[in-house]
Amino acid sequence: MSDTIWTDVNLLTMTDIGISYGLITDAALVEKDGFISWIGKKNELPDHYVGKIIECSGAYMTPGLIDCHTHLIYGGNRINEFEMRLNGATYEEIAKAGGGILSTVSATRTASEDELVSSALKRLRYLERDGVTTIEIKSGYGLDVENELKMLRAVKQLDEISHADVVATFLGAHALPTEYSDDRDGYIDLIVNEMLPIVSEDKLATAVDGFLENIGFTYSEMERIFSAAKKHGFELKLHAEQLSDLSGAGLAASYNALSADHLEHLSESSMDLMQKSGTVAVLLPGAYYTLKDTKLPPVKSLRKRNIPMAVATDSNPGSSPVLSLKLMINMASTIFGLTPEEALAGVTRNAAKALGLDDRGQLKAGLKADMVLWDISHPAELAYQVGGSPVLSVIKNGTVVYQNI
C-alpha cells in the first residue's frame, strides 16, 4: 500500500523528547499499513515518501486516546441509586441494601449476550467519537461461570464489530454473589478452580482484576486469586484503596501488577512498592465526582516518585456513568491537580502502560497509527474546555473511522 502523509499539523507526540507534550510544530506524519513510518518537521520529510496527502491546516494531533478502566458491558441501569445518593445514602448503605453491584448482576444475568453487546455498543460509540481508539472492558457483573463467560464473549464481539481495539479483563472478584453470601471460600474456589482455567483456555481475557475493599474481597482472598491467575499467565490489575487503606496497591505491586486503580486512600508504603514494581496508578475522577468523595488521591506523592499516572472513565452504571474520556482529562486536572500535560499522558502513554501495550500511546515511528485530530489552538485546551466536541477526525490503524462534520 502507498503512504498516507498527514501534513501542516502540530503533533503532540507524548514522547520524551525534552519538550512539553513532545510537541513538533509545522510537522508531518507518514502512515503505511496501519503504522507510523516517519514523523518530524514537514520541511524535513524525505522525498521518497509519496502517496495520499492530507492537509491538516495547523490542527493538533495526539495519539488515539486509551480508556484503560471501564465496566462498559452490563444489563439495566442504576438511575434509582443516583437519586438515592442525592438524598443522602452512601455507597456502602446502597450496597448493603441490595443495590450497588449486585443489582447490576441481577440485570446482567437476565440479559442475553446479544442484548449486552447491543447496549454496550451504543456506549462505546460515544467514547469512539470522543477520540478513544483502545478501550479496556471488565467482566464482573455475572459472578458465576455462565454469566462471566457470557460477558467476556460479549467483550470479544465488541472487539470484532467496533473501530476501537477492545481489551478484556476478567473481574470475577468484583462482589460476592448472593448465592455465596455464607460461603466466601466457596466462591473463591469457584474463581480459582473453574473460572480462571476456562477464561485462560478460551483466551477470553488478558488480565485478571479484583475489588479489594471492606465491601469487596480481603487481602488474603485476592492474594489467592492473584497467585492462581499468575500460574495461568494472566496480567494483573486491582481496584484498591478507593474507600479505605487495605494495602491493596502494595499487594498488586508485589505481584508486579500492571496497575492499581482508584487509590484515594493510598499509603506511602504502598506507593514505595508501586515505584519499585513499575505498577501504574490509574486515577478515576468520574467515580470520585459521582460519589461526592472528599479524599483526593495523593497525586503530589505519586508525582514525586515518578509513578506513571493513567486516567480512565471507570464507565459503569453505578459510580461513574461517564461516556467522555476528554471530560476525565478536565476532571483529572481541575479536581485531582494533574497538569494538562500529565492528564493527556494519562489517557495516552500511561494508559497504554496500564494495559501492557507498548505499540501505542505515543506518536512515534513503528507504533500503531492510532491518532486524533483536534480543532484546538493550544494543547492545554484539551483539559480546559468542557462540553462541545473539538474532535475533527479519529484515525484507527491509519484509517479515518470518524469525522466530525
HELIX and SHEET records of a PDB file:
HELIX    1   1 SER A   20  GLY A   22  5                                   3    
HELIX    2   2 LYS A   42  GLU A   44  5                                   3    
HELIX    3   3 ILE A   79  LEU A   86  1                                   8    
HELIX    4   4 TYR A   91  LYS A   96  1                                   6    
HELIX    5   5 ILE A  101  THR A  110  1                                  10    
HELIX    6   6 GLU A  113  ARG A  129  1                                  17    
HELIX    7   7 VAL A  145  ILE A  161  1                                  17    
HELIX    8   8 THR A  178  TYR A  180  5                                   3    
HELIX    9   9 ARG A  184  LEU A  190  1                                   7    
HELIX   10  10 ILE A  191  MET A  195  3                                   5    
HELIX   11  11 LEU A  196  GLU A  201  1                                   6    
HELIX   12  12 TYR A  219  LYS A  231  1                                  13    
HELIX   13  13 GLY A  248  SER A  254  1                                   7    
HELIX   14  14 GLU A  268  SER A  277  1                                  10    
HELIX   15  15 PRO A  285  THR A  290  1                                   6    
HELIX   16  16 VAL A  299  LYS A  304  1                                   6    
HELIX   17  17 LEU A  325  THR A  334  1                                  10    
HELIX   18  18 PRO A  340  GLY A  346  1                                   7    
HELIX   19  19 ARG A  349  ALA A  354  1                                   6    
HELIX   20  20 GLU A  381  TYR A  384  1                                   4    
SHEET    1   A 4 PHE A  35  LYS A  41  0                                        
SHEET    2   A 4 LEU A  23  LYS A  32 -1                                        
SHEET    3   A 4 ASP A   3  LEU A  12 -1                                        
SHEET    4   A 4 GLY A  51  GLU A  55  1                                        
SHEET    1   B 7 PHE A  35  LYS A  41  0                                        
SHEET    2   B 7 LEU A  23  LYS A  32 -1                                        
SHEET    3   B 7 ASP A   3  LEU A  12 -1                                        
SHEET    4   B 7 TYR A  60  PRO A  63  1                                        
SHEET    5   B 7 MET A 371  TRP A 374 -1                                        
SHEET    6   B 7 VAL A 391  LYS A 396 -1                                        
SHEET    7   B 7 THR A 399  GLN A 403 -1                                        
SHEET    1   C 8 LEU A  65  ASP A  67  0                                        
SHEET    2   C 8 VAL A 132  LYS A 138  1                                        
SHEET    3   C 8 ASP A 165  ALA A 173  1                                        
SHEET    4   C 8 ALA A 207  LEU A 212  1                                        
SHEET    5   C 8 GLU A 235  ALA A 240  1                                        
SHEET    6   C 8 SER A 259  HIS A 262  1                                        
SHEET    7   C 8 VAL A 280  LEU A 283  1                                        
SHEET    8   C 8 MET A 309  VAL A 311  1                                        
END                                                                             
